[in-house]
Amino acid sequence: MKSNPVLTDKNHADMDVFLGEVLERHKAGELEKSQAIGILAHVMAALDLDNYDEAVKWFEQGRKFIQQDYLG
């Protein structure tokens, strides 16, 4: 679902945490480079398609999604 293309200060803070989580998981060897790229590309594509709801969902819940889908 497309939404208003505005990221709030909270969204930006959540994005920083999400990006750090992906990078730290890769650095720790928990995510392969291709997995980290895939996760980041997914969120970038959502933003490119103006699907801000999807991107914000990843910013807010990315740690859970990574645990479930990649580390489970």
C-alpha positions as a Markdown table, in Angstrom:
| # | Residue | x | y | z |
|---|---|---|---|---|
| 1 | Met | 0.0 | 0.0 | 0.0 |
| 2 | Lys | 1.3 | 3.4 | -0.9 |
| 3 | Ser | 1.4 | 6.1 | 1.7 |
| 4 | Asn | 2.4 | 9.7 | 2.1 |
| 5 | Pro | 6.1 | 10.0 | 1.1 |
| 6 | Val | 7.2 | 11.6 | 4.4 |
| 7 | Leu | 9.5 | 10.0 | 6.8 |
| 8 | Thr | 9.2 | 11.3 | 10.4 |
| 9 | Asp | 12.1 | 11.8 | 12.8 |
| 10 | Lys | 11.1 | 8.5 | 14.4 |
| 11 | Asn | 11.2 | 6.8 | 11.0 |
| 12 | His | 14.7 | 8.2 | 10.5 |
| 13 | Ala | 15.8 | 7.0 | 13.9 |
| 14 | Asp | 14.3 | 3.6 | 13.3 |
| 15 | Met | 16.1 | 3.5 | 9.9 |
| 16 | Asp | 19.4 | 4.2 | 11.5 |
| 17 | Val | 18.9 | 1.3 | 14.0 |
| 18 | Phe | 17.8 | -1.0 | 11.2 |
| 19 | Leu | 20.8 | -0.2 | 9.0 |
| 20 | Gly | 23.1 | -0.7 | 11.9 |
| 21 | Glu | 21.5 | -4.1 | 12.7 |
| 22 | Val | 22.0 | -5.3 | 9.1 |
| 23 | Leu | 25.6 | -4.2 | 9.1 |
| 24 | Glu | 26.4 | -5.6 | 12.6 |
| 25 | Arg | 24.8 | -9.0 | 11.7 |
| 26 | His | 26.9 | -9.1 | 8.6 |
| 27 | Lys | 30.1 | -8.1 | 10.5 |
| 28 | Ala | 29.4 | -10.8 | 13.0 |
| 29 | Gly | 29.1 | -13.4 | 10.3 |
| 30 | Glu | 25.4 | -14.0 | 11.0 |
| 31 | Leu | 24.3 | -12.7 | 7.5 |
| 32 | Glu | 26.2 | -13.3 | 4.3 |
| 33 | Lys | 27.0 | -10.3 | 2.1 |
| 34 | Ser | 24.3 | -11.4 | -0.4 |
| 35 | Gln | 21.7 | -11.6 | 2.4 |
| 36 | Ala | 22.5 | -8.2 | 3.7 |
| 37 | Ile | 22.4 | -6.7 | 0.2 |
| 38 | Gly | 19.0 | -8.4 | -0.4 |
| 39 | Ile | 17.5 | -7.0 | 2.8 |
| 40 | Leu | 18.7 | -3.5 | 2.0 |
| 41 | Ala | 17.7 | -3.7 | -1.6 |
| 42 | His | 14.2 | -4.8 | -0.6 |
| 43 | Val | 13.8 | -1.7 | 1.5 |
| 44 | Met | 15.3 | 0.5 | -1.1 |
| 45 | Ala | 12.9 | -0.9 | -3.7 |
| 46 | Ala | 10.0 | -0.2 | -1.4 |
| 47 | Leu | 11.0 | 3.4 | -1.1 |
| 48 | Asp | 11.6 | 3.7 | -4.9 |
| 49 | Leu | 8.0 | 2.4 | -5.5 |
| 50 | Asp | 6.7 | 4.9 | -2.9 |
| 51 | Asn | 5.7 | 2.0 | -0.6 |
| 52 | Tyr | 6.6 | 3.9 | 2.5 |
| 53 | Asp | 4.5 | 1.6 | 4.7 |
| 54 | Glu | 6.6 | -1.4 | 3.7 |
| 55 | Ala | 9.9 | 0.5 | 4.3 |
| 56 | Val | 8.7 | 1.9 | 7.7 |
| 57 | Lys | 7.6 | -1.6 | 8.7 |
| 58 | Trp | 11.1 | -2.9 | 8.0 |
| 59 | Phe | 12.6 | 0.1 | 9.9 |
| 60 | Glu | 10.5 | -0.7 | 12.9 |
| 61 | Gln | 10.5 | -4.5 | 12.8 |
| 62 | Gly | 13.6 | -5.4 | 10.8 |
| 63 | Arg | 15.3 | -7.1 | 13.7 |
| 64 | Lys | 12.3 | -9.5 | 14.0 |
| 65 | Phe | 12.2 | -10.1 | 10.3 |
| 66 | Ile | 15.9 | -10.8 | 10.1 |
| 67 | Gln | 15.6 | -13.3 | 13.0 |
| 68 | Gln | 12.6 | -15.1 | 11.5 |
| 69 | Asp | 13.6 | -15.1 | 7.8 |
| 70 | Tyr | 17.4 | -15.3 | 7.9 |
| 71 | Leu | 18.6 | -16.6 | 11.2 |
| 72 | Gly | 15.5 | -18.7 | 12.3 |
